[in-house]
Amino acid sequence: MTLRRTLLLTALISMAPTALVLAQTDPQTSTTSPSSASSPHQRDSTQTNSPEASSTDSTSSTNPSAASSPHQQQSTKDSTHMASKASMRDCIAKQQADNQGMSKADAKKACKAQMKGNSG
C-alpha cells in the first residue's frame, strides 16, 4: 500500500506543472458583433458614435463650476488657490534670490505684475 500511495503522489506532482501552464494561457478573444446584442436598443446604441465633449466646453475640468456638487466646487477652488499661493511663494523666493537685498514686499509686487502679465 505504501508503494501505491508513493506512485499516486508522484503522478500528482508530475501533473502539477502541466495544470499550472494550462491555467496561465490567455483567454480567447471574443469576436461578438453589435448584432449579437440582446435588444434592438442595445444594437442601436453599439452602432452609433457618441459625440465627444468640446475642449472649449464650459463643463471643462479646468472650470471649477463644472464640478457636480457645491463641495466639489469649493474643493476645486481651494486646490487652485493653494497652487496659486505656492507659485507665488516660489516666485517671491526666486525674485529675492535673483535680486539680492530686495524686500519681500517688492518681490511680491514684481510677482503679481508678472502673474498678471502671464494670465492676460
C-alpha positions as CSV (number, residue, x, y, z in Angstrom):
1,M,0.0,0.0,0.0
2,T,2.8,2.4,0.7
3,L,4.2,1.9,-2.9
4,R,0.8,2.6,-4.3
5,R,0.5,5.9,-2.4
6,T,4.0,6.9,-3.4
7,L,3.2,6.3,-7.1
8,L,-0.1,8.2,-6.8
9,L,1.7,11.1,-5.1
10,T,4.4,11.1,-7.8
11,A,1.8,11.1,-10.5
12,L,0.0,14.0,-9.0
13,I,3.2,16.0,-8.5
14,S,4.3,15.4,-12.1
15,M,0.9,16.7,-13.4
16,A,1.0,19.9,-11.3
17,P,3.3,21.9,-13.7
18,T,1.1,21.0,-16.7
19,A,-2.0,22.3,-14.8
20,L,-0.1,25.5,-13.9
21,V,0.8,26.1,-17.6
22,L,-2.7,25.5,-18.8
23,A,-4.1,27.9,-16.1
24,Q,-1.9,30.7,-17.4
25,T,-2.9,30.6,-21.0
26,D,-4.6,33.7,-22.4
27,P,-8.4,33.5,-22.8
28,Q,-9.7,33.6,-26.3
29,T,-10.8,37.0,-27.5
30,S,-14.5,37.5,-28.2
31,T,-15.5,38.5,-31.7
32,T,-19.1,39.4,-30.9
33,S,-20.6,41.9,-33.2
34,P,-23.2,44.6,-32.3
35,S,-25.9,42.4,-34.0
36,S,-25.5,39.9,-31.2
37,A,-26.8,42.4,-28.6
38,S,-30.0,41.3,-26.8
39,S,-32.3,44.1,-27.8
40,P,-32.8,46.5,-30.7
41,H,-31.9,49.4,-28.4
42,Q,-28.6,47.8,-27.5
43,R,-27.9,47.2,-31.2
44,D,-28.6,50.8,-31.9
45,S,-26.5,52.0,-29.0
46,T,-23.5,50.0,-30.1
47,Q,-23.7,51.1,-33.7
48,T,-23.9,54.9,-33.2
49,N,-21.0,57.0,-32.0
50,S,-21.5,59.4,-29.1
51,P,-20.3,63.0,-29.6
52,E,-17.3,63.9,-27.5
53,A,-17.2,67.0,-25.3
54,S,-15.6,70.1,-26.8
55,S,-12.3,71.2,-25.3
56,T,-13.8,74.7,-25.1
57,D,-16.9,73.5,-23.4
58,S,-17.9,75.3,-20.2
59,T,-18.0,72.0,-18.4
60,S,-14.3,71.6,-18.9
61,S,-12.4,70.1,-15.9
62,T,-10.4,73.4,-15.6
63,N,-13.6,75.2,-14.8
64,P,-14.4,74.9,-11.0
65,S,-18.1,75.5,-11.7
66,A,-18.1,72.2,-13.7
67,A,-17.9,70.1,-10.5
68,S,-21.1,68.4,-9.7
69,S,-21.6,69.4,-6.1
70,P,-21.0,72.6,-4.1
71,H,-18.4,70.7,-2.0
72,Q,-16.6,69.6,-5.2
73,Q,-16.7,73.2,-6.5
74,Q,-15.3,74.6,-3.2
75,S,-12.6,71.9,-3.1
76,T,-11.6,72.6,-6.7
77,K,-11.4,76.4,-5.9
78,D,-9.4,75.6,-2.8
79,S,-6.8,73.5,-4.6
80,T,-6.5,76.1,-7.3
81,H,-6.0,78.8,-4.7
82,M,-3.3,76.6,-2.9
83,A,-1.5,76.1,-6.2
84,S,-1.6,79.9,-6.8
85,K,-0.2,80.6,-3.3
86,A,2.6,78.0,-3.8
87,S,3.6,79.5,-7.2
88,M,3.5,83.0,-5.6
89,R,5.9,81.8,-2.8
90,D,8.2,80.2,-5.4
91,C,8.2,83.4,-7.4
92,I,9.0,85.6,-4.4
93,A,11.8,83.3,-3.4
94,K,13.2,83.4,-7.0
95,Q,12.9,87.2,-7.1
96,Q,14.8,87.6,-3.8
97,A,17.4,85.2,-4.9
98,D,17.9,86.9,-8.3
99,N,17.9,90.4,-6.7
100,Q,20.0,90.5,-3.5
101,G,18.6,92.9,-1.0
102,M,15.1,93.0,-2.5
103,S,12.4,93.3,0.2
104,K,9.6,90.7,0.3
105,A,7.0,93.4,-0.4
106,D,8.9,94.4,-3.6
107,A,9.3,90.8,-4.7
108,K,5.6,90.2,-4.1
109,K,4.7,93.3,-6.3
110,A,7.0,92.1,-9.0
111,C,5.5,88.6,-8.9
112,K,1.9,90.0,-9.0
113,A,2.8,92.1,-12.0
114,Q,4.5,89.0,-13.7
115,M,1.5,86.8,-13.0
116,K,-1.0,89.4,-14.2
117,G,1.1,89.7,-17.4
118,N,1.1,85.9,-17.9
119,S,-2.7,85.5,-17.4
120,G,-3.7,88.2,-19.8
